[in-house]
Each structure stands twice: as structure tokens, then as C-alpha cells.
Amino acid sequence: MQLTVHRSAALVALLAASATLTTAIAGCGTRLPSSAFSSRPTPGNGNGNGNSSQTPNQNPASDTGVTPTQIRVGILASLTSPVGSAAFSGPSYGAQAFFRALNDSGGIHGRTVAATVCDDGGSGIGNQDCVHQLIDHDQVFALNATAALDYAGADYVSKKDVPDVGGQPITTVYDQYPHLYAIGGSSSPRDGRTVGWNGTLYQSTEIFRFFKQRLGSVRAAVVAYNQADSTRYASQLAAGLHAEGYHVVSQTVDLALPDFQAVAAAMRADGTQLLFDAMDTRGNAALCNAMDAAGVRVLAKVTNVENWGESVRDDYRSSPACRNVLWATSSSRNYEDTQYPAVAQFRAAMARYFPDQVSQLSAWDLEGWAAAQWLTDAIGSCGAAVTRACVETFMNRPRPYDAHNLILPASFVPTPPPTGTTRACLNAARWQDSAQGGRGGWVTQVPDMDTNCFDVPQLPYTP
């Protein structure tokens, strides 16, 4: 079981800070190596290959949003949120590309998937409006690849027994409500009453262990804003680093007038080798500018999966030295690694259906594709009589799922509160200007994420 800090907790902190800057200026996942299961799931002709053993005449209108020829799916996305139009768009693009390719290849048992995207504007009220629009008016069968800044409608989704498959755990709702299935899995009870285990979540320390072993780093810095969510996440980072034996220097900057020159000076004086942060992209870019100007060099500046994208090329344009030590970690494949068939299929579909998005690809686009694959395989397992109950049986089964080798195996089997150590795996990539023929790109830094695993402690925290 893998319980990591780089999902919900990181996103809550970074996006809360970013939203504050725009207006004024927790994550728990079940991730196992491939050896945890002996065979890969065999979808019931719903794997996007156009195999269809049923015809529309044999398909019943078996549940809400299901007709003999079509299955209606909703995608919640904060496309026009306070943190920018690109921040939450990736999963929706990836999912839509998957469904379009699926429909062009024959659909699922003779049914096509009609995907409707609802932009909630990044607000709780907007999210509730979208939830009611999709569930009550559009009568969707399921939600997919949700990426919402404020998932205020989660309680209603759960009460209506609507499966929400492969969502991004930007808040803690995926560790609270039944019928909600985050892209990284969850082993918490999800009873709808409290988050995690009676309000407690757990982080594991594989990220910090990885960099210690890979780069020989022992001195780390954590930089945060003087903002509640940012400082809370920074404390979790520091706790994980301390647990792995790092010397840690913590730096806090003013949200409105951050003095990054002072931070760079402190890093130089302390001999910082590894840099983590609890800030938004704007703050990170400014910090990198200060580091480059002061000649501060680190072994790695570690960012999160939500920043693993092509935008790095422009976001860090004026700080090339810092840009070339950017590392990102995740529980999914690098979207550059087309030697994996599913990644190649994703890239081809994006180029075909969303050519303007190719220059803006991110890890979240790929995870949106994986989310659509997951829902498709769950639907395919039902045969002709597609029901929400059948889909949830697939989602809740004990066998972990890897979206055809796109994500680390994940499941939703509740466990008691974690104790002791856990086996946790991760993927890692580094930005290199020399990659892609000098154009720059993310280069995977591990032989295989399924075997890049560590036995690490599990640290409790309150989100």
C-alpha cells in the first residue's frame, strides 16, 4: 500500500496559495508494484479496440444514462478557475480523446460514449451547479476524470450513487465519500462521515528516500508562503524529510511580497542540495530566478505531478539552470515514453483529436486518458446489461488496476489505519533542455516505476 503526500495535500496548498495570489494577489492512494497481482484485468470487450460482441438490438436500456446505443458520461472540470484556464484542463482533454478514439473503433459492446464537460469555474457554487446539471438534467451514467478546485458537489454525487471514476484528488473528498474513485486509489474507509481514518490521513516517504539514494542528498530546504495551507503542507514535507534523516531548513516568505533573494542566500549558506516547496508556479518561477541570479545550484528542485508538463519550457524561461534541475514524481507513466503502447496510443489520439493541445501536454492529460480507460474497462465487464452496481463491483474488487500499464496498480479495498512500513513505488522524470532534439522535455529517470519501490514509514497528518 502506498500513502503519499504528493497528491491532495500538495494540491490543496499550492492551489489555495495560487488562488489567493490571483484574487489578492491529502492524499492517500493504494499503489502497489506489478508483482502484487498475477494477471492484468481482462476488460469485457470494452478496451477501446473496437471489439463488440453485442449489437444495439441486444443491448437493454439497463440504467440511468444507458440506452441500447449510447452511454452518457459527465466530466467535471474547473476550466476557468481563479488559478488559470490550463490548470485543470488536462484530465478532460485526455478523457475526451480516449472516448473519441473508443467511439471511432466501435465503442463498448455496440454503444458509443457521449461525454459532456461541465466547467464549474473553480467555485463551490459552480461545482454544485455542474453536478446537478450532469446528474439531474443530463442524466449521466457516471462521472469521469474529475478535476475540480472545489468539489462542493461530492456529497450529492455520493448520495445519488453515481460512480465518479479516476478523479484527481485535489481535495480530500476522495478519501471520504463512497462512489468516488480517485486515479490513485484509496484504502481509507470512505464512509461519507470523516476524511480518512477518523480525520487522519497518512503520507509515506518514498519520494524523499528516492532522492536520498539516487542523488546522495542529505540537506534539504522547504519553502512556503505565510499562508495556512502552504505552511501546513510545508510542515508535512519537513516531517517526511526528517523521517528520512535529512537536515532540513524551512523558509517562509510573504505571500504578497516574497523575498526570494533572502531564500536563495539562506540556501547557499546552508548548502541545500534538495529543494521542495509549497508554492504556486508563479512563486516557483520567481524563486528559480533568484537562485539563478545568485548562482545557487541544487541537485534537484522537486515539483509535483500537476506541474509535470510542457509549460515548464515557458514558466522557467528566464532561469535555465534551475529549469534543468527540475524533477517531478508521480504514480503514472511519463507522457514522453512512447515505448509503452498505451502511451503511444494516447499521444496519437491527442494529436488526432486535440492537435492544439499537443504543445501543452501534461501528466494530467495522460491520467485523464487512464481514467477513461478505467471507466471503459469497468463498463465492459458488465456485458450488455450495464449498471452502476456492476461498474462499482469492478472498481471495488481486490485486484489492483493499472489502466493497461499507465498507472501504478491501484485499488479501493478499505484497511485498518496504517501502521509500520509500506512498500511504495514511484515514477520520476527530470526536465532537460537537451531532450527532444534540443527542444527540451521530461526524461524518465528510473528503469521502471513498477520496480522503483521502497519500504518506507507511514506518517499520520490531519488535512
RACORMO-V842387 format. One record per residue. N is the residue number from 1. RES is the residue in three letters. SS is DSSP state (helix for helix, strand for strand, loop for the rest). PSI is psi in whole degrees, 0 to 359 (* if undefined). Layout:
N:RES:SS:PSI + N:RES:SS:PSI
//
This chain:
1:MET:loop:136 + 2:GLN:loop:127 + 3:LEU:loop:109 + 4:THR:strand:156 + 5:VAL:loop:355 + 6:HIS:loop:10 + 7:ARG:loop:262 + 8:SER:helix:309 + 9:ALA:helix:316 + 10:ALA:helix:315 + 11:LEU:helix:318 + 12:VAL:helix:314 + 13:ALA:helix:308 + 14:LEU:helix:319 + 15:LEU:helix:328 + 16:ALA:helix:317 + 17:ALA:helix:317 + 18:SER:helix:319 + 19:ALA:helix:322 + 20:THR:helix:318 + 21:LEU:helix:324 + 22:THR:helix:326 + 23:THR:helix:329 + 24:ALA:loop:294 + 25:ILE:loop:* + 26:ALA:loop:114 + 27:GLY:loop:138 + 28:CYS:loop:118 + 29:GLY:loop:145 + 30:THR:loop:108 + 31:ARG:strand:122 + 32:LEU:strand:153 + 33:PRO:loop:164 + 34:SER:helix:332 + 35:SER:helix:351 + 36:ALA:helix:345 + 37:PHE:loop:151 + 38:SER:loop:334 + 39:SER:loop:150 + 40:ARG:loop:148 + 41:PRO:loop:140 + 42:THR:loop:104 + 43:PRO:loop:150 + 44:GLY:loop:72 + 45:ASN:loop:25 + 46:GLY:loop:34 + 47:ASN:loop:13 + 48:GLY:loop:10 + 49:ASN:loop:5 + 50:GLY:loop:8 + 51:ASN:loop:128 + 52:SER:loop:110 + 53:SER:loop:349 + 54:GLN:loop:159 + 55:THR:loop:159 + 56:PRO:helix:326 + 57:ASN:helix:337 + 58:GLN:helix:347 + 59:ASN:loop:124 + 60:PRO:loop:160 + 61:ALA:loop:82 + 62:SER:loop:347 + 63:ASP:loop:174 + 64:THR:loop:131 + 65:GLY:loop:7 + 66:VAL:strand:121 + 67:THR:loop:174 + 68:PRO:loop:339 + 69:THR:loop:355 + 70:GLN:strand:151 + 71:ILE:strand:124 + 72:ARG:strand:129 + 73:VAL:strand:141 + 74:GLY:strand:146 + 75:ILE:strand:115 + 76:LEU:strand:129 + 77:ALA:strand:136 + 78:SER:loop:72 + 79:LEU:loop:332 + 80:THR:loop:47 + 81:SER:strand:167 + 82:PRO:loop:342 + 83:VAL:loop:10 + 84:GLY:strand:155 + 85:SER:loop:338 + 86:ALA:loop:344 + 87:ALA:loop:323 + 88:PHE:loop:11 + 89:SER:loop:334 + 90:GLY:helix:306 + 91:PRO:helix:323 + 92:SER:helix:321 + 93:TYR:helix:314 + 94:GLY:helix:317 + 95:ALA:helix:316 + 96:GLN:helix:320 + 97:ALA:helix:319 + 98:PHE:helix:312 + 99:PHE:helix:325 + 100:ARG:helix:318 + 101:ALA:helix:320 + 102:LEU:helix:312 + 103:ASN:helix:321 + 104:ASP:helix:340 + 105:SER:loop:10 + 106:GLY:loop:351 + 107:GLY:loop:205 + 108:ILE:strand:109 + 109:HIS:loop:42 + 110:GLY:loop:0 + 111:ARG:strand:140 + 112:THR:strand:163 + 113:VAL:strand:123 + 114:ALA:strand:106 + 115:ALA:strand:126 + 116:THR:strand:125 + 117:VAL:strand:131 + 118:CYS:strand:121 + 119:ASP:strand:117 + 120:ASP:loop:1 + 121:GLY:loop:7 + 122:GLY:loop:13 + 123:SER:loop:155 + 124:GLY:helix:319 + 125:ILE:helix:316 + 126:GLY:helix:323 + 127:ASN:helix:317 + 128:GLN:helix:320 + 129:ASP:helix:317 + 130:CYS:helix:317 + 131:VAL:helix:315 + 132:HIS:helix:323 + 133:GLN:helix:312 + 134:LEU:helix:319 + 135:ILE:helix:312 + 136:ASP:helix:320 + 137:HIS:helix:306 + 138:ASP:loop:344 + 139:GLN:loop:51 + 140:VAL:loop:152 + 141:PHE:loop:320 + 142:ALA:strand:165 + 143:LEU:strand:156 + 144:ASN:strand:142 + 145:ALA:loop:41 + 146:THR:loop:136 + 147:ALA:strand:86 + 148:ALA:loop:130 + 149:LEU:loop:320 + 150:ASP:loop:95 + 151:TYR:loop:65 + 152:ALA:loop:339 + 153:GLY:loop:8 + 154:ALA:helix:320 + 155:ASP:helix:319 + 156:TYR:helix:318 + 157:VAL:helix:314 + 158:SER:helix:317 + 159:LYS:helix:331 + 160:LYS:loop:4 + 161:ASP:loop:37 + 162:VAL:loop:119 + 163:PRO:loop:131 + 164:ASP:strand:103 + 165:VAL:strand:128 + 166:GLY:strand:29 + 167:GLY:strand:158 + 168:GLN:loop:124 + 169:PRO:loop:68 + 170:ILE:loop:327 + 171:THR:loop:187 + 172:THR:helix:7 + 173:VAL:helix:332 + 174:TYR:helix:349 + 175:ASP:helix:18 + 176:GLN:loop:314 + 177:TYR:loop:139 + 178:PRO:loop:161 + 179:HIS:loop:354 + 180:LEU:strand:126 + 181:TYR:strand:103 + 182:ALA:strand:155 + 183:ILE:loop:336 + 184:GLY:loop:5 + 185:GLY:loop:178 + 186:SER:loop:140 + 187:SER:loop:10 + 188:SER:loop:163 + 189:PRO:loop:327 + 190:ARG:loop:55 + 191:ASP:loop:2 + 192:GLY:loop:350 + 193:ARG:loop:305 + 194:THR:loop:159 + 195:VAL:loop:137 + 196:GLY:loop:225 + 197:TRP:strand:94 + 198:ASN:loop:43 + 199:GLY:loop:2 + 200:THR:strand:134 + 201:LEU:strand:172 + 202:TYR:strand:142 + 203:GLN:strand:146 + 204:SER:strand:167 + 205:THR:loop:24 + 206:GLU:helix:328 + 207:ILE:helix:313 + 208:PHE:helix:322 + 209:ARG:helix:318 + 210:PHE:helix:311 + 211:PHE:helix:327 + 212:LYS:helix:317 + 213:GLN:helix:322 + 214:ARG:helix:316 + 215:LEU:helix:354 + 216:GLY:loop:24 + 217:SER:loop:139 + 218:VAL:loop:351 + 219:ARG:strand:122 + 220:ALA:strand:154 + 221:ALA:strand:144 + 222:VAL:strand:123 + 223:VAL:strand:133 + 224:ALA:strand:162 + 225:TYR:strand:160 + 226:ASN:loop:59 + 227:GLN:loop:141 + 228:ALA:helix:308 + 229:ASP:helix:322 + 230:SER:helix:313 + 231:THR:helix:327 + 232:ARG:helix:315 + 233:TYR:helix:322 + 234:ALA:helix:323 + 235:SER:helix:323 + 236:GLN:helix:319 + 237:LEU:helix:314 + 238:ALA:helix:321 + 239:ALA:helix:317 + 240:GLY:helix:319 + 241:LEU:helix:316 + 242:HIS:helix:319 + 243:ALA:helix:333 + 244:GLU:loop:10 + 245:GLY:loop:17 + 246:TYR:loop:149 + 247:HIS:strand:127 + 248:VAL:strand:131 + 249:VAL:strand:125 + 250:SER:strand:132 + 251:GLN:strand:133 + 252:THR:strand:133 + 253:VAL:strand:155 + 254:ASP:loop:135 + 255:LEU:loop:319 + 256:ALA:loop:322 + 257:LEU:loop:70 + 258:PRO:loop:134 + 259:ASP:loop:81 + 260:PHE:helix:338 + 261:GLN:helix:320 + 262:ALA:helix:323 + 263:VAL:helix:314 + 264:ALA:helix:319 + 265:ALA:helix:319 + 266:ALA:helix:322 + 267:MET:helix:318 + 268:ARG:helix:316 + 269:ALA:helix:327 + 270:ASP:helix:351 + 271:GLY:loop:38 + 272:THR:loop:133 + 273:GLN:loop:331 + 274:LEU:strand:130 + 275:LEU:strand:124 + 276:PHE:strand:160 + 277:ASP:strand:164 + 278:ALA:strand:54 + 279:MET:loop:170 + 280:ASP:loop:177 + 281:THR:helix:321 + 282:ARG:helix:313 + 283:GLY:helix:320 + 284:ASN:helix:318 + 285:ALA:helix:319 + 286:ALA:helix:321 + 287:LEU:helix:318 + 288:CYS:helix:321 + 289:ASN:helix:316 + 290:ALA:helix:321 + 291:MET:helix:315 + 292:ASP:helix:319 + 293:ALA:helix:327 + 294:ALA:helix:359 + 295:GLY:loop:25 + 296:VAL:loop:124 + 297:ARG:loop:133 + 298:VAL:loop:165 + 299:LEU:loop:325 + 300:ALA:strand:137 + 301:LYS:strand:112 + 302:VAL:strand:125 + 303:THR:strand:182 + 304:ASN:loop:171 + 305:VAL:helix:329 + 306:GLU:helix:345 + 307:ASN:helix:8 + 308:TRP:loop:88 + 309:GLY:strand:177 + 310:GLU:loop:342 + 311:SER:loop:342 + 312:VAL:helix:324 + 313:ARG:helix:321 + 314:ASP:helix:322 + 315:ASP:helix:325 + 316:TYR:loop:32 + 317:ARG:loop:323 + 318:SER:loop:7 + 319:SER:loop:71 + 320:PRO:helix:325 + 321:ALA:helix:313 + 322:CYS:helix:320 + 323:ARG:helix:323 + 324:ASN:loop:3 + 325:VAL:loop:16 + 326:LEU:strand:127 + 327:TRP:strand:148 + 328:ALA:strand:146 + 329:THR:strand:153 + 330:SER:strand:179 + 331:SER:loop:27 + 332:SER:strand:167 + 333:ARG:loop:155 + 334:ASN:loop:127 + 335:TYR:loop:353 + 336:GLU:loop:343 + 337:ASP:loop:77 + 338:THR:loop:1 + 339:GLN:loop:343 + 340:TYR:loop:125 + 341:PRO:helix:320 + 342:ALA:helix:325 + 343:VAL:helix:318 + 344:ALA:helix:319 + 345:GLN:helix:318 + 346:PHE:helix:311 + 347:ARG:helix:318 + 348:ALA:helix:319 + 349:ALA:helix:320 + 350:MET:helix:319 + 351:ALA:helix:327 + 352:ARG:helix:314 + 353:TYR:helix:333 + 354:PHE:loop:64 + 355:PRO:helix:330 + 356:ASP:helix:343 + 357:GLN:helix:346 + 358:VAL:helix:322 + 359:SER:helix:357 + 360:GLN:helix:21 + 361:LEU:loop:153 + 362:SER:strand:170 + 363:ALA:helix:330 + 364:TRP:helix:329 + 365:ASP:helix:313 + 366:LEU:helix:320 + 367:GLU:helix:332 + 368:GLY:helix:319 + 369:TRP:helix:315 + 370:ALA:helix:322 + 371:ALA:helix:318 + 372:ALA:helix:323 + 373:GLN:helix:318 + 374:TRP:helix:311 + 375:LEU:helix:321 + 376:THR:helix:316 + 377:ASP:helix:325 + 378:ALA:helix:316 + 379:ILE:helix:317 + 380:GLY:helix:330 + 381:SER:loop:344 + 382:CYS:loop:347 + 383:GLY:loop:218 + 384:ALA:loop:326 + 385:ALA:loop:82 + 386:VAL:loop:123 + 387:THR:loop:157 + 388:ARG:helix:321 + 389:ALA:helix:319 + 390:CYS:helix:316 + 391:VAL:helix:318 + 392:GLU:helix:332 + 393:THR:helix:318 + 394:PHE:helix:315 + 395:MET:helix:326 + 396:ASN:loop:4 + 397:ARG:loop:155 + 398:PRO:loop:338 + 399:ARG:loop:123 + 400:PRO:loop:158 + 401:TYR:strand:141 + 402:ASP:loop:14 + 403:ALA:loop:46 + 404:HIS:loop:46 + 405:ASN:loop:29 + 406:LEU:loop:332 + 407:ILE:strand:159 + 408:LEU:loop:140 + 409:PRO:strand:130 + 410:ALA:strand:152 + 411:SER:loop:179 + 412:PHE:loop:44 + 413:VAL:loop:116 + 414:PRO:loop:143 + 415:THR:loop:165 + 416:PRO:loop:168 + 417:PRO:loop:135 + 418:PRO:loop:144 + 419:THR:loop:158 + 420:GLY:loop:213 + 421:THR:strand:165 + 422:THR:strand:154 + 423:ARG:strand:116 + 424:ALA:strand:139 + 425:CYS:strand:161 + 426:LEU:loop:158 + 427:ASN:strand:156 + 428:ALA:strand:141 + 429:ALA:strand:157 + 430:ARG:strand:139 + 431:TRP:strand:132 + 432:GLN:strand:124 + 433:ASP:loop:335 + 434:SER:loop:348 + 435:ALA:helix:166 + 436:GLN:helix:46 + 437:GLY:helix:29 + 438:GLY:helix:358 + 439:ARG:loop:336 + 440:GLY:loop:149 + 441:GLY:strand:175 + 442:TRP:strand:125 + 443:VAL:strand:121 + 444:THR:strand:138 + 445:GLN:loop:9 + 446:VAL:loop:148 + 447:PRO:loop:318 + 448:ASP:loop:127 + 449:MET:loop:335 + 450:ASP:loop:340 + 451:THR:loop:359 + 452:ASN:loop:76 + 453:CYS:strand:156 + 454:PHE:strand:147 + 455:ASP:strand:109 + 456:VAL:strand:159 + 457:PRO:strand:164 + 458:GLN:strand:119 + 459:LEU:strand:126 + 460:PRO:strand:148 + 461:TYR:strand:159 + 462:THR:loop:118 + 463:PRO:loop:*
//
